Structures are given as structure tokens and as C-alpha cells.
């Protein structure tokens, strides 16, 4: 199948998981798909819009039609329709996540992975994450200090599973997707950080992302108080920072200050404080945009620019 088209008009789709279990609806959809070879562009436009209104439930029938299409024009129309439906659905789900489910970081990570891998076997990778979580849970107890908990996390992540963070100069596109991360055990700082944060938080360990200039770090917050939303913490509540690209090594505020001074940039509160999950996903998308451009896949990068609007 072809990739998503860069000229796709991204807006919330008119459909909302329309069911085609109703035989009459299924019959109607099949009839529309059978008219995919309509020679009149004006009439085809109407047919295309009606098929699109069914949403992603139309995809299996479109894929079946694609297998039997004999003309190149029909193949292209079907591919474009499938891509448009998938992209609109992705936009809808990402917008829905930002409004109602932003506490679930992995959910958004999966959505963006499906941008590259639309047929992703989600359950396969959720099982892998749950297995990692279980292994860490068996080693963690509430009597451990913050540093001892990090020692356990790092042991599972970097010694047992042998995850490795990739430095910017070595990063390729595959470094930004959940399946590639879990399969290859290599990924960008933000991809590995999202996995680390998600598992830690599921175990009530208050670790959050920090959007440090040109780096993505983690912050371990005061665990003697009730866990807060990322934006509600104060700088004095940071116990220490974690560098996932360096096997989870721990560092301090002073090291961030030295880095900022070395880079000759203005010190900002955001370099020290947790950022929201929406901010993390926005940064992930921006890094993906750069990665697609690096590989000259400008159509994909343009679509991701449009997808950013789903987070507004």
C-alpha cells in the first residue's frame, strides 16, 4: 500500500466508528466499493466521501477490493482511500487522547507508531511491556529508597533486557517507534524515556519527562508526598535526574546548569521541571518530523506537522 498523502485535509472525521455489522450497511458499503472505477471525477468524489464516512471499518473491504483490482487507476484510488481513512482515524484518536487520556503515555506512543506501521499488532507489544513491568514489580518494594528503585529499574532495562539509548548522531527513523524499540532494544532518548516513564509510573514511582535543550531526560520527584500532575511540581521536589541514553545514570541540577552554561543558552525553568505527557508527545512528533526529513520523506513529515494540530 502507498504512504499517507501529504495533501490530505486533516480535520476531525465525520464518522465515529460506524458499524458495518448490519447486513444492509455492509451491502451498501460493498456497493459503493464496487463503483470505485467510476469514470466521472465528480461522481467518484461523492462515492469516495461516502466510503470514507464508514471510517476504519471500511478498510478490510477496501483491502479485499485492492487484491482484485485490475486497473492501476483503481489500485491508486483504493490505496488513497485507505490512507485517508487511516490518517483521519489517527488524527481523531490522537485528539481524543490529548483531551481525555493523556495520562496514558504508551497509548499515544502506540498511535504514533501506527503512523508508520498501520497494521501494528498492539497486543503483542503490550504483552512485552507487561512482562517487563512484572519483572520489575517482583524486585520492587516500598521500603527501597529512590536510588535503590532506580537501581532495580536500570538493572531490568539495561542489564536484563539490554536496552540502549542512541545518541543523536546515530539515530535513524526506526528509533522513534515502539515496536522497533522493543524488538531491537535500541531507540532514541525520548522513545526509551516514554517506555521507562510508563512502566515506572504504573508501579507508583514518580518519574516524569524533562524537556532539556537538545536532550530528553527524566526526573525522579519527591516520593514522600502524594503524586501530582507533572505541571504541579516545584523544583525543590526534584530528587535527581536520570539519563536513559546513558543506562539510567543519575545526575543533579548543578550538572544541568553546567550544561546550559556550556551551551551558552538562557536558563529556563523547563530545563529542570517535569513536562506534561502532551508536551512529551509533541516533542516526539517534532523529532519524528526531523527524522523523516533526514531520510527525504517530506510527504510524511508534512503529515506529521498537520497531526500536531490534534494536540491543540
C-alpha positions as YAML, in Angstrom:
chain: A
units: angstrom
residues:
- id: 1
  name: UNK
  ca: [0.00, 0.00, 0.00]
- id: 2
  name: UNK
  ca: [1.15, 3.55, -0.57]
- id: 3
  name: UNK
  ca: [2.05, 6.01, 2.20]
- id: 4
  name: UNK
  ca: [-0.22, 8.72, 3.53]
- id: 5
  name: UNK
  ca: [-0.69, 11.61, 1.12]
- id: 6
  name: UNK
  ca: [0.73, 14.96, 2.12]
- id: 7
  name: UNK
  ca: [-2.23, 16.86, 0.66]
- id: 8
  name: UNK
  ca: [-4.73, 15.15, 2.94]
- id: 9
  name: UNK
  ca: [-7.00, 17.64, 4.67]
- id: 10
  name: UNK
  ca: [-6.66, 16.80, 8.34]
- id: 11
  name: UNK
  ca: [-9.70, 17.54, 10.42]
- id: 12
  name: UNK
  ca: [-11.82, 15.51, 12.78]
- id: 13
  name: UNK
  ca: [-13.55, 12.84, 10.66]
- id: 14
  name: UNK
  ca: [-17.29, 12.86, 10.20]
- id: 15
  name: UNK
  ca: [-17.56, 9.24, 11.25]
- id: 16
  name: UNK
  ca: [-17.27, 7.75, 14.70]
- id: 17
  name: UNK
  ca: [-16.55, 4.05, 14.26]
- id: 18
  name: UNK
  ca: [-19.65, 3.42, 12.17]
- id: 19
  name: UNK
  ca: [-20.53, -0.25, 12.45]
- id: 20
  name: UNK
  ca: [-20.99, -2.34, 9.32]
- id: 21
  name: UNK
  ca: [-22.15, -5.43, 11.20]
- id: 22
  name: UNK
  ca: [-25.63, -4.58, 9.95]
- id: 23
  name: UNK
  ca: [-26.02, -6.63, 6.73]
- id: 24
  name: UNK
  ca: [-27.73, -3.73, 4.97]
- id: 25
  name: UNK
  ca: [-24.87, -1.37, 5.85]
- id: 26
  name: UNK
  ca: [-22.36, -3.97, 4.70]
- id: 27
  name: UNK
  ca: [-24.24, -4.39, 1.46]
- id: 28
  name: UNK
  ca: [-24.31, -0.63, 0.93]
- id: 29
  name: UNK
  ca: [-20.57, -0.31, 1.54]
- id: 30
  name: UNK
  ca: [-19.78, -3.14, -0.86]
- id: 31
  name: UNK
  ca: [-21.94, -1.49, -3.49]
- id: 32
  name: UNK
  ca: [-20.03, 1.76, -3.08]
- id: 33
  name: UNK
  ca: [-16.66, -0.01, -3.32]
- id: 34
  name: UNK
  ca: [-17.83, -1.74, -6.50]
- id: 35
  name: UNK
  ca: [-18.19, 1.72, -8.02]
- id: 36
  name: UNK
  ca: [-14.55, 2.58, -7.36]
- id: 37
  name: UNK
  ca: [-13.93, 2.62, -11.14]
- id: 38
  name: UNK
  ca: [-16.47, 5.40, -11.75]
- id: 39
  name: UNK
  ca: [-15.03, 7.44, -14.68]
- id: 40
  name: UNK
  ca: [-16.63, 10.73, -13.68]
- id: 41
  name: UNK
  ca: [-14.41, 12.51, -11.15]
- id: 42
  name: UNK
  ca: [-17.38, 14.43, -9.81]
- id: 43
  name: UNK
  ca: [-19.41, 11.29, -9.17]
- id: 44
  name: UNK
  ca: [-16.36, 9.44, -7.81]
- id: 45
  name: UNK
  ca: [-15.79, 12.27, -5.34]
- id: 46
  name: UNK
  ca: [-19.25, 11.60, -3.89]
- id: 47
  name: UNK
  ca: [-18.60, 7.85, -3.77]
- id: 48
  name: UNK
  ca: [-15.23, 8.39, -2.07]
- id: 49
  name: UNK
  ca: [-16.77, 10.62, 0.61]
- id: 50
  name: UNK
  ca: [-19.49, 8.07, 1.34]
- id: 51
  name: UNK
  ca: [-16.93, 5.26, 1.69]
- id: 52
  name: UNK
  ca: [-14.77, 7.45, 3.94]
- id: 53
  name: UNK
  ca: [-17.75, 8.12, 6.20]
- id: 54
  name: UNK
  ca: [-17.66, 4.47, 7.29]
- id: 55
  name: UNK
  ca: [-14.24, 5.03, 8.82]
- id: 56
  name: UNK
  ca: [-11.73, 2.29, 9.51]
- id: 57
  name: UNK
  ca: [-14.35, -0.47, 9.36]
- id: 58
  name: UNK
  ca: [-14.27, 0.01, 5.58]
- id: 59
  name: UNK
  ca: [-10.59, -0.88, 5.35]
- id: 60
  name: UNK
  ca: [-10.89, -4.72, 5.24]
- id: 61
  name: UNK
  ca: [-13.36, -4.49, 2.35]
- id: 62
  name: UNK
  ca: [-11.16, -1.96, 0.57]
- id: 63
  name: UNK
  ca: [-8.13, -4.23, 1.02]
- id: 64
  name: UNK
  ca: [-10.09, -7.11, -0.46]
- id: 65
  name: UNK
  ca: [-11.01, -4.91, -3.43]
- id: 66
  name: UNK
  ca: [-7.36, -3.89, -3.77]
- id: 67
  name: UNK
  ca: [-6.35, -7.54, -4.15]
- id: 68
  name: UNK
  ca: [-8.73, -7.99, -7.08]
- id: 69
  name: UNK
  ca: [-8.31, -4.59, -8.77]
- id: 70
  name: UNK
  ca: [-7.11, -4.97, -12.36]
- id: 71
  name: UNK
  ca: [-6.53, -1.33, -13.35]
- id: 72
  name: UNK
  ca: [-3.80, 0.91, -11.97]
- id: 73
  name: UNK
  ca: [-6.27, 3.77, -11.56]
- id: 74
  name: UNK
  ca: [-8.46, 1.62, -9.31]
- id: 75
  name: UNK
  ca: [-5.46, 0.46, -7.27]
- id: 76
  name: UNK
  ca: [-4.40, 4.07, -6.69]
- id: 77
  name: UNK
  ca: [-7.90, 5.13, -5.69]
- id: 78
  name: UNK
  ca: [-8.20, 2.29, -3.18]
- id: 79
  name: UNK
  ca: [-4.75, 2.97, -1.71]
- id: 80
  name: UNK
  ca: [-5.54, 6.66, -1.36]
- id: 81
  name: UNK
  ca: [-8.86, 5.90, 0.32]
- id: 82
  name: UNK
  ca: [-7.26, 3.50, 2.80]
- id: 83
  name: UNK
  ca: [-4.53, 6.01, 3.61]
- id: 84
  name: UNK
  ca: [-7.01, 8.85, 4.07]
- id: 85
  name: UNK
  ca: [-9.22, 6.81, 6.38]
- id: 86
  name: UNK
  ca: [-6.26, 5.66, 8.46]
- id: 87
  name: UNK
  ca: [-4.90, 9.16, 8.78]
- id: 88
  name: UNK
  ca: [-8.23, 10.71, 9.72]
- id: 89
  name: UNK
  ca: [-8.72, 7.98, 12.30]
- id: 90
  name: UNK
  ca: [-5.25, 8.59, 13.71]
- id: 91
  name: UNK
  ca: [-5.93, 12.32, 13.96]
- id: 92
  name: UNK
  ca: [-9.24, 11.63, 15.72]
- id: 93
  name: UNK
  ca: [-7.65, 9.19, 18.20]
- id: 94
  name: UNK
  ca: [-4.72, 11.48, 18.96]
- id: 95
  name: UNK
  ca: [-7.07, 14.40, 19.56]
- id: 96
  name: UNK
  ca: [-9.21, 12.18, 21.79]
- id: 97
  name: UNK
  ca: [-6.10, 11.09, 23.71]
- id: 98
  name: UNK
  ca: [-5.00, 14.69, 24.30]
- id: 99
  name: UNK
  ca: [-8.41, 15.60, 25.74]
- id: 100
  name: UNK
  ca: [-9.27, 12.55, 27.82]
- id: 101
  name: UNK
  ca: [-6.44, 10.01, 28.12]
- id: 102
  name: UNK
  ca: [-3.21, 11.98, 28.26]
- id: 103
  name: UNK
  ca: [-2.20, 10.20, 31.47]
- id: 104
  name: UNK
  ca: [-1.63, 7.09, 29.32]
- id: 105
  name: UNK
  ca: [1.67, 7.85, 27.60]
- id: 106
  name: UNK
  ca: [2.01, 4.45, 25.93]
- id: 107
  name: UNK
  ca: [-1.37, 4.87, 24.23]
- id: 108
  name: UNK
  ca: [-0.12, 7.93, 22.32]
- id: 109
  name: UNK
  ca: [3.19, 6.16, 21.61]
- id: 110
  name: UNK
  ca: [1.24, 3.31, 20.01]
- id: 111
  name: UNK
  ca: [-0.83, 5.75, 17.93]
- id: 112
  name: UNK
  ca: [2.29, 7.40, 16.51]
- id: 113
  name: UNK
  ca: [3.89, 4.03, 15.87]
- id: 114
  name: UNK
  ca: [0.82, 3.17, 13.79]
- id: 115
  name: UNK
  ca: [1.60, 6.20, 11.63]
- id: 116
  name: UNK
  ca: [4.50, 4.14, 10.25]
- id: 117
  name: UNK
  ca: [3.07, 0.68, 10.95]
- id: 118
  name: UNK
  ca: [-0.73, 0.87, 10.47]
- id: 119
  name: UNK
  ca: [-1.16, -2.89, 10.96]
- id: 120
  name: UNK
  ca: [0.76, -2.95, 14.24]
- id: 121
  name: UNK
  ca: [-0.05, -5.92, 16.48]
- id: 122
  name: UNK
  ca: [-0.69, -3.83, 19.60]
- id: 123
  name: UNK
  ca: [-1.37, -6.78, 21.92]
- id: 124
  name: UNK
  ca: [2.00, -8.34, 21.11]
- id: 125
  name: UNK
  ca: [3.83, -5.25, 22.33]
- id: 126
  name: UNK
  ca: [1.55, -4.62, 25.30]
- id: 127
  name: UNK
  ca: [2.39, -8.15, 26.44]
- id: 128
  name: UNK
  ca: [6.10, -7.37, 26.19]
- id: 129
  name: UNK
  ca: [5.66, -4.21, 28.27]
- id: 130
  name: UNK
  ca: [3.56, -6.03, 30.86]
- id: 131
  name: UNK
  ca: [6.21, -8.74, 31.15]
- id: 132
  name: UNK
  ca: [8.86, -6.09, 31.81]
- id: 133
  name: UNK
  ca: [6.60, -4.43, 34.36]
- id: 134
  name: UNK
  ca: [6.04, -7.73, 36.13]
- id: 135
  name: UNK
  ca: [9.77, -8.43, 36.31]
- id: 136
  name: UNK
  ca: [10.39, -5.03, 37.89]
- id: 137
  name: UNK
  ca: [7.39, -5.36, 40.25]
- id: 138
  name: UNK
  ca: [8.86, -8.60, 41.63]
- id: 139
  name: UNK
  ca: [12.05, -6.73, 42.59]
- id: 140
  name: UNK
  ca: [10.50, -3.50, 43.90]
- id: 141
  name: UNK
  ca: [9.13, -2.86, 47.36]
- id: 142
  name: UNK
  ca: [8.11, 0.32, 49.12]
- id: 143
  name: UNK
  ca: [10.95, 0.05, 51.65]
- id: 144
  name: UNK
  ca: [13.55, 0.77, 48.96]
- id: 145
  name: UNK
  ca: [14.96, 4.27, 48.65]
- id: 146
  name: UNK
  ca: [14.53, 6.25, 45.44]
- id: 147
  name: UNK
  ca: [18.05, 5.41, 44.32]
- id: 148
  name: UNK
  ca: [17.54, 1.73, 45.11]
- id: 149
  name: UNK
  ca: [14.38, 1.70, 42.99]
- id: 150
  name: UNK
  ca: [16.31, 3.26, 40.11]
- id: 151
  name: UNK
  ca: [18.98, 0.59, 40.53]
- id: 152
  name: UNK
  ca: [16.29, -2.08, 40.07]
- id: 153
  name: UNK
  ca: [14.76, -0.31, 37.06]
- id: 154
  name: UNK
  ca: [18.14, 0.14, 35.43]
- id: 155
  name: UNK
  ca: [19.10, -3.47, 36.07]
- id: 156
  name: UNK
  ca: [15.97, -4.76, 34.33]
- id: 157
  name: UNK
  ca: [16.11, -2.24, 31.47]
- id: 158
  name: UNK
  ca: [19.79, -2.15, 30.70]
- id: 159
  name: UNK
  ca: [21.25, -5.39, 32.07]
- id: 160
  name: UNK
  ca: [18.47, -7.95, 31.67]
- id: 161
  name: UNK
  ca: [16.70, -6.56, 28.57]
- id: 162
  name: UNK
  ca: [19.82, -4.76, 27.30]
- id: 163
  name: UNK
  ca: [18.06, -1.62, 26.08]
- id: 164
  name: UNK
  ca: [20.38, 1.01, 24.65]
- id: 165
  name: UNK
  ca: [19.73, 4.66, 24.02]
- id: 166
  name: UNK
  ca: [21.04, 6.06, 20.75]
- id: 167
  name: UNK
  ca: [22.95, 9.30, 20.53]
- id: 168
  name: UNK
  ca: [21.54, 11.93, 18.11]
- id: 169
  name: UNK
  ca: [24.27, 11.38, 15.51]
- id: 170
  name: UNK
  ca: [23.44, 7.66, 15.33]
- id: 171
  name: UNK
  ca: [19.65, 7.90, 15.30]
- id: 172
  name: UNK
  ca: [17.60, 6.74, 12.34]
- id: 173
  name: UNK
  ca: [13.84, 6.73, 11.79]
- id: 174
  name: UNK
  ca: [13.34, 3.37, 13.49]
- id: 175
  name: UNK
  ca: [14.49, 4.88, 16.78]
- id: 176
  name: UNK
  ca: [11.08, 6.51, 17.29]
- id: 177
  name: UNK
  ca: [8.63, 3.60, 17.15]
- id: 178
  name: UNK
  ca: [7.51, 1.33, 19.97]
- id: 179
  name: UNK
  ca: [7.76, -1.95, 18.04]
- id: 180
  name: UNK
  ca: [11.27, -1.18, 16.78]
- id: 181
  name: UNK
  ca: [12.33, -0.19, 20.29]
- id: 182
  name: UNK
  ca: [11.01, -3.41, 21.86]
- id: 183
  name: UNK
  ca: [12.31, -5.63, 19.04]
- id: 184
  name: UNK
  ca: [15.78, -4.16, 18.56]
- id: 185
  name: UNK
  ca: [16.29, -2.91, 22.16]
- id: 186
  name: UNK
  ca: [17.60, 0.35, 20.68]
- id: 187
  name: UNK
  ca: [15.88, 3.70, 20.49]
- id: 188
  name: UNK
  ca: [16.05, 7.45, 20.81]
- id: 189
  name: UNK
  ca: [16.16, 9.05, 24.25]
- id: 190
  name: UNK
  ca: [12.53, 10.08, 24.03]
- id: 191
  name: UNK
  ca: [11.28, 6.65, 22.87]
- id: 192
  name: UNK
  ca: [13.21, 4.86, 25.60]
- id: 193
  name: UNK
  ca: [12.20, 7.56, 28.08]
- id: 194
  name: UNK
  ca: [8.50, 7.10, 27.33]
- id: 195
  name: UNK
  ca: [8.79, 3.36, 27.99]
- id: 196
  name: UNK
  ca: [10.79, 3.96, 31.19]
- id: 197
  name: UNK
  ca: [8.34, 6.60, 32.47]
- id: 198
  name: UNK
  ca: [5.27, 4.49, 31.66]
- id: 199
  name: UNK
  ca: [6.50, 1.39, 33.48]
- id: 200
  name: UNK
  ca: [7.76, 3.41, 36.45]
- id: 201
  name: UNK
  ca: [4.50, 5.33, 36.87]
- id: 202
  name: UNK
  ca: [2.47, 2.12, 36.61]
- id: 203
  name: UNK
  ca: [4.42, 0.98, 39.69]
- id: 204
  name: UNK
  ca: [3.73, 4.28, 41.52]
- id: 205
  name: UNK
  ca: [7.28, 5.51, 41.03]
- id: 206
  name: UNK
  ca: [7.10, 9.29, 40.38]
- id: 207
  name: UNK
  ca: [9.30, 9.62, 37.30]
- id: 208
  name: UNK
  ca: [8.48, 12.27, 34.68]
- id: 209
  name: UNK
  ca: [9.96, 13.60, 31.46]
- id: 210
  name: UNK
  ca: [12.10, 16.74, 31.32]
- id: 211
  name: UNK
  ca: [12.47, 18.64, 28.06]
- id: 212
  name: UNK
  ca: [16.10, 19.64, 28.37]
- id: 213
  name: UNK
  ca: [17.61, 21.61, 25.50]
- id: 214
  name: UNK
  ca: [18.53, 19.07, 22.75]
- id: 215
  name: UNK
  ca: [18.11, 16.27, 25.29]
- id: 216
  name: UNK
  ca: [15.27, 14.34, 26.85]
- id: 217
  name: UNK
  ca: [15.90, 13.47, 30.47]
- id: 218
  name: UNK
  ca: [13.82, 12.11, 33.35]
- id: 219
  name: UNK
  ca: [13.20, 13.50, 36.82]
- id: 220
  name: UNK
  ca: [12.59, 11.46, 39.96]
- id: 221
  name: UNK
  ca: [10.23, 13.51, 42.12]
- id: 222
  name: UNK
  ca: [9.77, 13.50, 45.88]
- id: 223
  name: UNK
  ca: [8.08, 10.17, 46.63]
- id: 224
  name: UNK
  ca: [7.20, 11.04, 50.21]
- id: 225
  name: UNK
  ca: [4.29, 13.19, 49.05]
- id: 226
  name: UNK
  ca: [1.21, 12.30, 47.02]
- id: 227
  name: UNK
  ca: [1.95, 12.05, 43.30]
- id: 228
  name: UNK
  ca: [0.96, 15.21, 41.42]
- id: 229
  name: UNK
  ca: [0.33, 16.17, 37.84]
- id: 230
  name: UNK
  ca: [3.58, 16.99, 36.05]
- id: 231
  name: UNK
  ca: [2.88, 20.72, 35.92]
- id: 232
  name: UNK
  ca: [2.20, 20.98, 39.66]
- id: 233
  name: UNK
  ca: [5.67, 20.09, 40.93]
- id: 234
  name: UNK
  ca: [8.22, 22.60, 42.20]
- id: 235
  name: UNK
  ca: [11.93, 22.47, 41.53]
- id: 236
  name: UNK
  ca: [12.75, 21.65, 45.17]
- id: 237
  name: UNK
  ca: [10.68, 18.46, 44.80]
- id: 238
  name: UNK
  ca: [13.11, 17.00, 42.25]
- id: 239
  name: UNK
  ca: [15.28, 14.40, 43.97]
- id: 240
  name: UNK
  ca: [17.55, 13.77, 40.97]
- id: 241
  name: UNK
  ca: [17.59, 13.35, 37.19]
- id: 242
  name: UNK
  ca: [18.06, 10.25, 35.02]
- id: 243
  name: UNK
  ca: [19.80, 9.93, 31.65]
- id: 244
  name: UNK
  ca: [18.21, 6.99, 29.81]
- id: 245
  name: UNK
  ca: [20.72, 7.29, 26.96]
- id: 246
  name: UNK
  ca: [23.46, 6.57, 29.47]
- id: 247
  name: UNK
  ca: [22.00, 3.40, 31.01]
- id: 248
  name: UNK
  ca: [19.91, 5.35, 33.51]
- id: 249
  name: UNK
  ca: [22.77, 7.20, 35.16]
- id: 250
  name: UNK
  ca: [21.77, 9.76, 37.79]
- id: 251
  name: UNK
  ca: [22.72, 13.45, 37.73]
- id: 252
  name: UNK
  ca: [21.86, 16.68, 39.53]
- id: 253
  name: UNK
  ca: [20.55, 20.21, 38.95]
- id: 254
  name: UNK
  ca: [24.10, 21.54, 39.04]
- id: 255
  name: UNK
  ca: [25.04, 19.35, 36.08]
- id: 256
  name: UNK
  ca: [22.12, 20.78, 34.12]
- id: 257
  name: UNK
  ca: [23.29, 24.29, 34.99]
- id: 258
  name: UNK
  ca: [26.80, 23.48, 33.79]
- id: 259
  name: UNK
  ca: [25.39, 22.06, 30.56]
- id: 260
  name: UNK
  ca: [23.23, 25.16, 29.97]
- id: 261
  name: UNK
  ca: [26.22, 27.42, 30.60]
- id: 262
  name: UNK
  ca: [28.39, 25.36, 28.25]
- id: 263
  name: UNK
  ca: [25.74, 25.58, 25.53]
- id: 264
  name: UNK
  ca: [25.55, 29.35, 26.06]
- id: 265
  name: UNK
  ca: [21.78, 29.38, 26.28]
- id: 266
  name: UNK
  ca: [19.46, 31.10, 28.70]
- id: 267
  name: UNK
  ca: [18.48, 29.00, 31.70]
- id: 268
  name: UNK
  ca: [14.77, 28.17, 31.75]
- id: 269
  name: UNK
  ca: [12.55, 26.54, 34.42]
- id: 270
  name: UNK
  ca: [11.51, 23.90, 31.88]
- id: 271
  name: UNK
  ca: [15.05, 22.53, 31.84]
- id: 272
  name: UNK
  ca: [14.60, 21.41, 35.45]
- id: 273
  name: UNK
  ca: [10.89, 20.62, 35.88]
- id: 274
  name: UNK
  ca: [8.66, 17.78, 34.65]
- id: 275
  name: UNK
  ca: [6.74, 18.41, 31.44]
- id: 276
  name: UNK
  ca: [3.27, 17.11, 30.63]
- id: 277
  name: UNK
  ca: [2.63, 13.99, 28.59]
- id: 278
  name: UNK
  ca: [1.15, 16.14, 25.83]
- id: 279
  name: UNK
  ca: [4.42, 18.08, 25.72]
- id: 280
  name: UNK
  ca: [6.35, 14.80, 25.50]
- id: 281
  name: UNK
  ca: [4.24, 13.56, 22.59]
- id: 282
  name: UNK
  ca: [4.58, 16.93, 20.87]
- id: 283
  name: UNK
  ca: [8.35, 16.64, 21.16]
- id: 284
  name: UNK
  ca: [8.24, 13.04, 19.90]
- id: 285
  name: UNK
  ca: [6.32, 14.17, 16.81]
- id: 286
  name: UNK
  ca: [8.79, 17.00, 16.16]
- id: 287
  name: UNK
  ca: [11.72, 14.60, 16.39]
- id: 288
  name: UNK
  ca: [9.93, 12.22, 14.02]
- id: 289
  name: UNK
  ca: [9.42, 15.10, 11.59]
- id: 290
  name: UNK
  ca: [13.18, 15.76, 11.61]
- id: 291
  name: UNK
  ca: [13.91, 12.04, 11.13]
- id: 292
  name: UNK
  ca: [11.59, 11.78, 8.11]
- id: 293
  name: UNK
  ca: [13.18, 14.89, 6.59]
- id: 294
  name: UNK
  ca: [16.62, 13.39, 7.15]
- id: 295
  name: UNK
  ca: [15.55, 10.43, 5.03]
- id: 296
  name: UNK
  ca: [13.99, 12.77, 2.42]
- id: 297
  name: UNK
  ca: [10.47, 11.54, 3.21]
- id: 298
  name: UNK
  ca: [8.99, 15.00, 3.08]
- id: 299
  name: UNK
  ca: [5.42, 13.85, 2.45]
- id: 300
  name: UNK
  ca: [5.45, 12.01, 5.79]
- id: 301
  name: UNK
  ca: [7.00, 14.96, 7.63]
- id: 302
  name: UNK
  ca: [4.31, 17.28, 6.26]
- id: 303
  name: UNK
  ca: [1.58, 14.97, 7.51]
- id: 304
  name: UNK
  ca: [3.11, 14.90, 10.98]
- id: 305
  name: UNK
  ca: [3.11, 18.71, 11.02]
- id: 306
  name: UNK
  ca: [-0.64, 18.51, 10.45]
- id: 307
  name: UNK
  ca: [-1.04, 15.83, 13.10]
- id: 308
  name: UNK
  ca: [0.48, 18.20, 15.66]
- id: 309
  name: UNK
  ca: [-2.78, 20.16, 15.47]
- id: 310
  name: UNK
  ca: [-4.57, 17.20, 17.07]
- id: 311
  name: UNK
  ca: [-2.77, 18.11, 20.30]
- id: 312
  name: UNK
  ca: [-4.02, 21.70, 20.37]
...
